[in-house]
Amino acid sequence: MFADSIEYFKKYDYSFLGLALTIFVLGVLNLYSATHSNPSLEGIYKTQIFYFFISMMIGVIVSFINPKNLFRYSYIIYGFNIFLLILVLVLGKIGMGAQRWLVLGPFRLQPSELMKISTVLALARWFCKANPERGLVLKDLIFPSFIAFIPAILIIIQPDLGTGLLILLIYAVLVYYRKLHWKSITILAFIGLISGGVMYKYGLKEYQRKRIQTFINPYADAKGSGYNAIQSEIAIGSGRLFGKGYMKSSQGALAFLPENHTDFVFSIFNEEHGFIGALFLIVLYLILLLRFIWLSTAVLHFYESIVVIGLMSIFFWHTLVNMSMVMGLMPVVGLPLPFMSYGGSSLLTFGVVIGLATSISNSRNLF
């Protein structure tokens, strides 16, 4: 029995956990640097370490789940998460103008974070029912569209436009992976452009429209809505090639850049470590994404392949949108950088994603 256990752990896939730990170490060092001079945030790096430890413990537990059970309970997990989103709208705690959290004693849970995973599992189960070799047409998207749009709308109502749109972006990746015909893609793109214009005019709140206007020209309101974007660009630009050095960020130390422990951690990292340091961090994320893509081709079942692509898209969109917004390439939205930004709910989500990917990888040899 002992020999079997040794053999089991020899076959265990440690790659996802190892990459997550590597990025987190850089993240917690960066978090300490960004907050050490701010009395109100001093010490949150210790909380972040605690959150990461809990998240990885849960991720490790999840890694021992047989993917067959994921398939069996996909819709139940999805339905329970929808219930939590509805509960948030009824009993959720309001903070910073949004109603996004359920308070459970000393713990705060943001169900919209876990909804990303739940949506992936539900969509993967539906998409694997049809013939994988047959491309999809528009009528095939009726039911999965409900799966994606119901949580997206519930999240946007909170309001959390960034996470709601992220659900739809994950859905778009899965639809493309599931071989949607190009004619259908063209029609959907046209509908998207029209509905985007209508949404901007009538669906967005004033502060949300302001974010888009600020993205186009942040200097139109340099001391107001454009302040964060401008300070972020200053931080990144001042890092130059090799950076100012660890704990030498003027934007962080002098508190010029708000939210430098959440949305704008990448700006501080750029300022201190420069282009070379930022490139190294980006390469780590690319290795993680490529590991997901490789796994999607190595699994034995189509359901697992779709799940892996969905999990990969969670990391991809978070990383792309966060890095792009701090560089002024996208409007500023509240999407954390995986394992770098401060936050318990986001760390829990990424920890579960890592655990699910490890579980699916282990299924090739262990289950």
DOVEXVEX-977485 format. One record per residue (C-alpha): residue number from 1; x, y, z. Coordinates in nm, 2 decimals, always signed. Example, Ala and Ser with C-alpha at 12.3 -4.5 7.8 and 13.67 -1.06 7.14 Angstrom:
2
pos / u / v / w
1 / +1.23 / -0.45 / +0.78
2 / +1.37 / -0.11 / +0.71
***
This chain:
367
pos / u / v / w
1 / +0.00 / +0.00 / +0.00
2 / +0.29 / +0.24 / +0.08
3 / +0.45 / +0.15 / -0.25
4 / +0.12 / +0.24 / -0.43
5 / +0.11 / +0.57 / -0.25
6 / +0.46 / +0.65 / -0.36
7 / +0.38 / +0.56 / -0.72
8 / +0.06 / +0.77 / -0.70
9 / +0.25 / +1.08 / -0.61
10 / +0.51 / +1.01 / -0.87
11 / +0.24 / +1.03 / -1.13
12 / +0.07 / +1.34 / -0.98
13 / +0.09 / +1.65 / -1.20
14 / +0.26 / +1.92 / -1.00
15 / +0.31 / +2.16 / -1.29
16 / +0.00 / +2.38 / -1.24
17 / +0.05 / +2.41 / -0.86
18 / +0.42 / +2.49 / -0.92
19 / +0.35 / +2.77 / -1.17
20 / +0.08 / +2.91 / -0.94
21 / +0.32 / +2.91 / -0.65
22 / +0.59 / +3.08 / -0.86
23 / +0.36 / +3.36 / -0.97
24 / +0.22 / +3.40 / -0.62
25 / +0.56 / +3.45 / -0.46
26 / +0.63 / +3.73 / -0.71
27 / +0.28 / +3.87 / -0.63
28 / +0.32 / +3.87 / -0.25
29 / +0.66 / +4.03 / -0.27
30 / +0.51 / +4.29 / -0.50
31 / +0.21 / +4.34 / -0.27
32 / +0.44 / +4.40 / +0.03
33 / +0.64 / +4.66 / -0.17
34 / +0.32 / +4.83 / -0.29
35 / +0.17 / +4.86 / +0.06
36 / +0.45 / +4.87 / +0.32
37 / +0.44 / +5.25 / +0.34
38 / +0.07 / +5.28 / +0.37
39 / -0.05 / +5.24 / +0.74
40 / -0.40 / +5.14 / +0.64
41 / -0.27 / +4.85 / +0.41
42 / +0.03 / +4.75 / +0.61
43 / +0.03 / +4.38 / +0.68
44 / -0.23 / +4.28 / +0.42
45 / +0.04 / +4.07 / +0.25
46 / +0.01 / +3.84 / +0.55
47 / -0.37 / +3.81 / +0.49
48 / -0.29 / +3.74 / +0.12
49 / -0.05 / +3.45 / +0.22
50 / -0.33 / +3.31 / +0.44
51 / -0.58 / +3.33 / +0.15
52 / -0.34 / +3.16 / -0.08
53 / -0.27 / +2.88 / +0.17
54 / -0.65 / +2.82 / +0.20
55 / -0.70 / +2.84 / -0.17
56 / -0.42 / +2.60 / -0.25
57 / -0.54 / +2.36 / +0.01
58 / -0.88 / +2.36 / -0.15
59 / -0.72 / +2.33 / -0.49
60 / -0.52 / +2.02 / -0.38
61 / -0.85 / +1.87 / -0.25
62 / -1.02 / +1.94 / -0.58
63 / -0.73 / +1.78 / -0.77
64 / -0.83 / +1.44 / -0.62
65 / -1.18 / +1.46 / -0.76
66 / -1.25 / +1.22 / -1.05
67 / -1.35 / +1.43 / -1.36
68 / -1.64 / +1.19 / -1.41
69 / -1.80 / +1.34 / -1.09
70 / -1.75 / +1.69 / -1.24
71 / -1.95 / +1.58 / -1.54
72 / -2.22 / +1.42 / -1.32
73 / -2.27 / +1.73 / -1.10
74 / -2.20 / +2.01 / -1.35
75 / -2.56 / +2.14 / -1.36
76 / -2.61 / +2.10 / -0.99
77 / -2.30 / +2.31 / -0.92
78 / -2.42 / +2.57 / -1.17
79 / -2.77 / +2.58 / -1.02
80 / -2.63 / +2.63 / -0.67
81 / -2.41 / +2.91 / -0.78
82 / -2.71 / +3.08 / -0.95
83 / -2.89 / +3.05 / -0.62
84 / -2.60 / +3.22 / -0.44
85 / -2.61 / +3.51 / -0.70
86 / -2.98 / +3.56 / -0.63
87 / -2.90 / +3.55 / -0.26
88 / -2.64 / +3.82 / -0.31
89 / -2.91 / +4.05 / -0.46
90 / -3.14 / +3.99 / -0.16
91 / -2.90 / +3.96 / +0.14
92 / -2.56 / +4.07 / +0.00
93 / -2.34 / +4.32 / +0.17
94 / -2.30 / +4.65 / -0.01
95 / -1.95 / +4.79 / -0.05
96 / -1.81 / +5.06 / -0.28
97 / -2.15 / +5.11 / -0.44
98 / -2.20 / +4.74 / -0.53
99 / -2.38 / +4.45 / -0.38
100 / -2.14 / +4.16 / -0.45
101 / -2.06 / +3.98 / -0.13
102 / -2.22 / +3.73 / +0.11
103 / -2.09 / +3.77 / +0.46
104 / -2.04 / +3.44 / +0.65
105 / -1.91 / +3.54 / +0.99
106 / -1.56 / +3.67 / +0.95
107 / -1.55 / +3.55 / +0.59
108 / -1.67 / +3.73 / +0.27
109 / -1.76 / +3.53 / -0.03
110 / -1.81 / +3.68 / -0.38
111 / -2.02 / +3.42 / -0.57
112 / -1.96 / +3.59 / -0.90
113 / -1.60 / +3.47 / -0.89
114 / -1.69 / +3.11 / -0.86
115 / -1.96 / +3.15 / -1.12
116 / -1.69 / +3.16 / -1.38
117 / -1.60 / +2.80 / -1.31
118 / -1.96 / +2.69 / -1.27
119 / -2.05 / +2.83 / -1.61
120 / -1.75 / +2.65 / -1.77
121 / -1.86 / +2.32 / -1.62
122 / -2.23 / +2.36 / -1.73
123 / -2.14 / +2.47 / -2.08
124 / -1.88 / +2.19 / -2.12
125 / -2.15 / +1.93 / -2.03
126 / -2.39 / +2.07 / -2.28
127 / -2.14 / +2.11 / -2.56
128 / -2.01 / +1.76 / -2.53
129 / -2.36 / +1.61 / -2.58
130 / -2.37 / +1.69 / -2.95
131 / -2.14 / +1.53 / -3.20
132 / -1.79 / +1.69 / -3.15
133 / -1.71 / +1.66 / -3.52
134 / -2.02 / +1.86 / -3.63
135 / -1.99 / +2.23 / -3.63
136 / -2.24 / +2.44 / -3.45
137 / -2.50 / +2.67 / -3.61
138 / -2.70 / +2.95 / -3.45
139 / -2.99 / +2.73 / -3.33
140 / -2.74 / +2.52 / -3.14
141 / -2.66 / +2.82 / -2.92
142 / -3.01 / +2.88 / -2.78
143 / -2.97 / +2.67 / -2.47
144 / -2.60 / +2.74 / -2.39
145 / -2.67 / +3.11 / -2.44
146 / -2.92 / +3.09 / -2.15
147 / -2.65 / +2.92 / -1.94
148 / -2.41 / +3.21 / -2.00
149 / -2.64 / +3.51 / -2.01
150 / -2.84 / +3.43 / -1.69
151 / -2.54 / +3.46 / -1.46
152 / -2.39 / +3.74 / -1.66
153 / -2.71 / +3.95 / -1.62
154 / -2.73 / +3.87 / -1.25
155 / -2.37 / +3.98 / -1.20
156 / -2.41 / +4.30 / -1.41
157 / -2.71 / +4.40 / -1.19
158 / -2.49 / +4.40 / -0.88
159 / -2.34 / +4.60 / -1.06
160 / -2.02 / +4.43 / -1.18
161 / -1.99 / +4.49 / -1.55
162 / -1.64 / +4.36 / -1.58
163 / -1.71 / +4.01 / -1.44
164 / -2.04 / +3.99 / -1.62
165 / -1.87 / +4.06 / -1.95
166 / -1.60 / +3.81 / -1.86
167 / -1.86 / +3.53 / -1.84
168 / -1.96 / +3.62 / -2.19
169 / -1.60 / +3.62 / -2.31
170 / -1.55 / +3.28 / -2.16
171 / -1.86 / +3.16 / -2.34
172 / -1.73 / +3.31 / -2.67
173 / -1.40 / +3.11 / -2.64
174 / -1.59 / +2.78 / -2.58
175 / -1.83 / +2.85 / -2.87
176 / -1.53 / +2.91 / -3.10
177 / -1.35 / +2.60 / -2.97
178 / -1.67 / +2.40 / -3.03
179 / -1.64 / +2.49 / -3.40
180 / -1.91 / +2.75 / -3.47
181 / -1.95 / +2.80 / -3.84
182 / -1.79 / +3.12 / -3.98
183 / -2.12 / +3.23 / -4.12
184 / -2.27 / +3.22 / -3.77
185 / -1.97 / +3.40 / -3.63
186 / -2.02 / +3.68 / -3.88
187 / -2.39 / +3.71 / -3.79
188 / -2.31 / +3.72 / -3.42
189 / -2.03 / +3.98 / -3.47
190 / -2.28 / +4.20 / -3.65
191 / -2.54 / +4.16 / -3.38
192 / -2.27 / +4.23 / -3.12
193 / -2.18 / +4.56 / -3.28
194 / -2.54 / +4.67 / -3.30
195 / -2.62 / +4.56 / -2.94
196 / -2.30 / +4.72 / -2.81
197 / -2.40 / +5.06 / -2.94
198 / -2.75 / +5.02 / -2.79
199 / -2.60 / +4.90 / -2.46
200 / -2.36 / +5.20 / -2.45
201 / -2.65 / +5.44 / -2.51
202 / -2.92 / +5.29 / -2.29
203 / -2.78 / +5.01 / -2.08
204 / -2.47 / +5.15 / -1.91
205 / -2.46 / +5.37 / -1.60
206 / -2.30 / +5.71 / -1.63
207 / -1.98 / +5.60 / -1.45
208 / -1.95 / +5.31 / -1.69
209 / -1.98 / +5.53 / -1.99
210 / -1.73 / +5.76 / -1.82
211 / -1.48 / +5.47 / -1.81
212 / -1.50 / +5.42 / -2.19
213 / -1.46 / +5.80 / -2.25
214 / -1.17 / +5.81 / -2.01
215 / -1.00 / +5.52 / -2.20
216 / -1.03 / +5.71 / -2.53
217 / -0.89 / +6.03 / -2.37
218 / -0.78 / +6.01 / -2.01
219 / -0.63 / +6.36 / -2.02
220 / -0.97 / +6.51 / -2.07
221 / -1.03 / +6.47 / -1.70
222 / -0.67 / +6.42 / -1.57
223 / -0.75 / +6.50 / -1.21
224 / -1.08 / +6.30 / -1.20
225 / -1.18 / +5.99 / -1.39
226 / -0.85 / +5.98 / -1.59
227 / -0.63 / +6.00 / -1.29
228 / -0.57 / +5.63 / -1.23
229 / -0.50 / +5.55 / -1.60
230 / -0.25 / +5.84 / -1.62
231 / -0.07 / +5.75 / -1.30
232 / -0.05 / +5.39 / -1.41
233 / +0.11 / +5.49 / -1.74
234 / +0.36 / +5.70 / -1.55
235 / +0.45 / +5.41 / -1.33
236 / +0.50 / +5.17 / -1.62
237 / +0.70 / +5.43 / -1.82
238 / +0.93 / +5.52 / -1.54
239 / +1.03 / +5.16 / -1.50
240 / +1.22 / +5.17 / -1.83
241 / +1.42 / +4.86 / -1.91
242 / +1.54 / +4.73 / -1.58
243 / +1.31 / +4.92 / -1.33
244 / +1.39 / +5.13 / -1.03
245 / +1.45 / +4.83 / -0.80
246 / +1.25 / +4.64 / -0.54
247 / +1.06 / +4.86 / -0.29
248 / +1.16 / +5.18 / -0.48
249 / +0.83 / +5.25 / -0.65
250 / +0.75 / +5.62 / -0.61
251 / +0.40 / +5.57 / -0.74
252 / +0.33 / +5.31 / -0.46
253 / +0.53 / +5.47 / -0.18
254 / +0.39 / +5.82 / -0.23
255 / +0.03 / +5.68 / -0.29
256 / +0.00 / +5.85 / -0.63
257 / -0.16 / +5.53 / -0.78
258 / -0.48 / +5.42 / -0.60
259 / -0.57 / +5.05 / -0.59
260 / -0.21 / +4.96 / -0.63
261 / -0.27 / +4.64 / -0.43
262 / -0.56 / +4.52 / -0.65
263 / -0.63 / +4.64 / -1.00
264 / -0.29 / +4.81 / -1.05
265 / -0.04 / +4.57 / -0.91
266 / +0.11 / +4.52 / -1.25
267 / +0.19 / +4.89 / -1.27
268 / +0.39 / +4.87 / -0.95
269 / +0.57 / +4.55 / -1.07
270 / +0.66 / +4.73 / -1.40
271 / +0.79 / +5.04 / -1.22
272 / +1.02 / +4.83 / -0.99
273 / +1.13 / +4.57 / -1.24
274 / +1.10 / +4.74 / -1.57
275 / +1.04 / +4.58 / -1.91
276 / +1.26 / +4.28 / -1.84
277 / +1.08 / +4.20 / -1.52
278 / +0.74 / +4.25 / -1.68
279 / +0.84 / +4.02 / -1.97
280 / +0.95 / +3.75 / -1.73
281 / +0.61 / +3.76 / -1.55
282 / +0.43 / +3.75 / -1.89
283 / +0.63 / +3.45 / -1.99
284 / +0.52 / +3.27 / -1.67
285 / +0.16 / +3.34 / -1.76
286 / +0.22 / +3.22 / -2.11
287 / +0.38 / +2.89 / -1.99
288 / +0.07 / +2.84 / -1.77
289 / -0.17 / +2.91 / -2.06
290 / +0.03 / +2.68 / -2.29
291 / +0.01 / +2.41 / -2.03
292 / -0.37 / +2.44 / -2.03
293 / -0.37 / +2.42 / -2.41
294 / -0.14 / +2.11 / -2.42
295 / -0.37 / +1.94 / -2.16
296 / -0.68 / +2.01 / -2.37
297 / -0.52 / +1.80 / -2.65
298 / -0.39 / +1.52 / -2.42
299 / -0.71 / +1.43 / -2.23
300 / -0.91 / +1.12 / -2.31
301 / -1.26 / +1.27 / -2.31
302 / -1.41 / +1.56 / -2.50
303 / -1.59 / +1.70 / -2.19
304 / -1.25 / +1.73 / -2.01
305 / -1.10 / +1.91 / -2.32
306 / -1.38 / +2.17 / -2.32
307 / -1.34 / +2.22 / -1.94
308 / -0.97 / +2.28 / -1.98
309 / -1.02 / +2.54 / -2.25
310 / -1.28 / +2.71 / -2.04
311 / -1.05 / +2.71 / -1.74
312 / -0.77 / +2.84 / -1.96
313 / -0.99 / +3.12 / -2.08
314 / -1.05 / +3.24 / -1.72
315 / -0.68 / +3.29 / -1.68
316 / -0.64 / +3.43 / -2.03
317 / -0.90 / +3.70 / -2.01
318 / -0.81 / +3.80 / -1.65
319 / -0.44 / +3.84 / -1.75
320 / -0.51 / +4.01 / -2.08
321 / -0.77 / +4.26 / -1.96
322 / -0.58 / +4.35 / -1.64
323 / -0.25 / +4.41 / -1.81
324 / -0.41 / +4.59 / -2.10
325 / -0.61 / +4.82 / -1.88
326 / -0.31 / +4.93 / -1.67
327 / -0.12 / +5.00 / -1.99
328 / -0.41 / +5.21 / -2.13
329 / -0.50 / +4.96 / -2.40
330 / -0.85 / +4.88 / -2.25
331 / -1.09 / +5.07 / -2.03
332 / -1.03 / +5.03 / -1.65
333 / -1.24 / +4.75 / -1.51
334 / -1.21 / +4.56 / -1.18
335 / -1.06 / +4.24 / -1.29
336 / -0.77 / +4.11 / -1.07
337 / -0.44 / +3.98 / -1.21
338 / -0.42 / +3.61 / -1.12
339 / -0.22 / +3.53 / -0.81
340 / -0.09 / +3.89 / -0.81
341 / -0.38 / +4.11 / -0.70
342 / -0.50 / +4.11 / -0.34
343 / -0.83 / +3.94 / -0.27
344 / -0.96 / +3.62 / -0.11
345 / -1.24 / +3.54 / -0.35
346 / -1.03 / +3.57 / -0.66
347 / -0.75 / +3.36 / -0.51
348 / -1.01 / +3.10 / -0.42
349 / -1.13 / +3.10 / -0.78
350 / -0.78 / +3.06 / -0.92
351 / -0.70 / +2.79 / -0.67
352 / -1.00 / +2.59 / -0.77
353 / -0.91 / +2.64 / -1.14
354 / -0.56 / +2.50 / -1.07
355 / -0.71 / +2.21 / -0.88
356 / -0.95 / +2.12 / -1.15
357 / -0.68 / +2.14 / -1.42
358 / -0.46 / +1.91 / -1.20
359 / -0.75 / +1.67 / -1.15
360 / -0.81 / +1.64 / -1.53
361 / -0.44 / +1.60 / -1.59
362 / -0.42 / +1.33 / -1.32
363 / -0.71 / +1.15 / -1.48
364 / -0.48 / +1.04 / -1.76
365 / -0.28 / +0.83 / -1.52
366 / -0.44 / +0.80 / -1.19
367 / -0.82 / +0.76 / -1.22
***
